[in-house]
């Protein structure tokens, strides 16, 4: 079987291309695996509900990100990611992060 010629140019990692991005926001499994191979870091899948501290941290961080939620009438990657983590907007993300943190602190106090 003849080998395909390559242009000599390396492909960028999947997490930087459409192949590694989830159309509903964030990275898909292929993108997370590609990120791990290239950087050695580990990325976990989104936590869509519950009082997970990772979720509170993500929502607080992304709720404060600069940039629009929509561009040309379409949701940006930022808004898509927020939706994947269970928030409908940056303001909603901040509210949910504060509420989750408050509940987690109350649970910790009871123990």
C-alpha positions in Angstrom: 0.0 0.0 0.0 1.6 3.3 -1.0 2.3 5.8 1.8 0.6 9.1 1.8 2.8 12.1 1.3 2.8 14.6 4.1 3.5 18.2 3.7 6.2 18.1 6.4 4.1 20.2 8.6 3.0 18.8 12.0 -0.6 18.9 12.9 -1.4 21.0 16.0 -2.7 19.0 19.0 -6.3 17.9 18.9 -7.2 20.1 22.0 -6.3 23.2 19.9 -8.3 22.0 16.8 -12.0 21.3 16.2 -11.3 17.6 16.4 -10.7 17.9 20.2 -13.5 20.4 21.0 -17.0 19.4 22.1 -19.5 21.4 20.0 -21.5 21.9 23.2 -18.5 23.5 25.1 -15.2 22.4 26.5 -13.1 19.5 25.2 -14.1 16.0 24.3 -12.3 12.9 25.4 -9.9 13.1 22.4 -9.1 16.7 23.3 -8.4 15.9 27.0 -6.2 13.0 26.0 -4.3 15.2 23.5 -3.7 17.8 26.2 -2.4 15.1 28.6 0.0 13.8 26.0 1.4 17.2 25.2 1.5 19.0 28.6 1.5 16.1 31.0 -1.5 17.7 32.8 -4.8 16.0 33.5 -8.1 17.5 32.6 -11.3 15.9 34.0 -14.7 15.9 32.3 -17.1 18.7 33.4 -19.1 18.3 36.6 -22.6 19.2 35.4 -24.4 19.3 38.8 -24.0 18.9 42.5 -21.8 20.6 45.1 -18.4 19.5 43.8 -15.7 22.1 44.8 -14.2 21.7 41.3 -17.4 22.9 39.8 -17.6 25.9 42.2 -14.0 26.8 41.3 -14.6 26.6 37.6 -17.8 28.6 37.7 -16.2 31.3 39.8 -13.2 31.5 37.5 -15.1 31.5 34.2 -17.8 33.8 35.5 -15.2 36.5 35.9 -13.6 36.0 32.4 -13.5 39.0 30.1 -15.1 38.8 26.7 -18.6 38.5 25.3 -21.0 35.6 25.9 -22.3 35.9 22.3 -20.6 37.0 19.1 -22.6 37.6 15.9 -25.7 36.2 17.6 -23.9 32.9 18.4 -22.7 31.7 21.8 -19.0 31.9 22.3 -16.8 29.0 23.6 -17.0 30.7 27.0 -20.8 30.5 27.2 -20.8 27.0 25.8 -18.4 25.9 28.5 -20.4 27.6 31.2 -23.5 25.7 29.9 -21.6 22.4 30.0 -20.9 23.1 33.7 -24.5 23.9 34.4 -24.6 27.7 34.2 -26.6 29.8 31.8 -24.5 33.0 31.9 -21.5 34.6 33.5 -23.7 36.2 36.2 -25.4 32.8 36.8 -22.0 31.1 37.1 -20.9 33.6 39.8 -24.2 33.1 41.8 -23.9 29.3 41.5 -20.3 29.3 42.6 -21.0 31.4 45.6 -24.0 29.2 46.6 -22.0 26.0 46.2 -19.1 27.3 48.2 -21.5 28.4 51.0 -23.1 25.0 51.1 -19.7 23.2 51.1 -18.5 25.4 54.0 -21.7 24.7 56.0 -21.2 20.9 55.4 -17.6 21.2 56.6 -18.7 23.0 59.7 -21.2 20.3 60.6 -18.6 17.6 60.5 
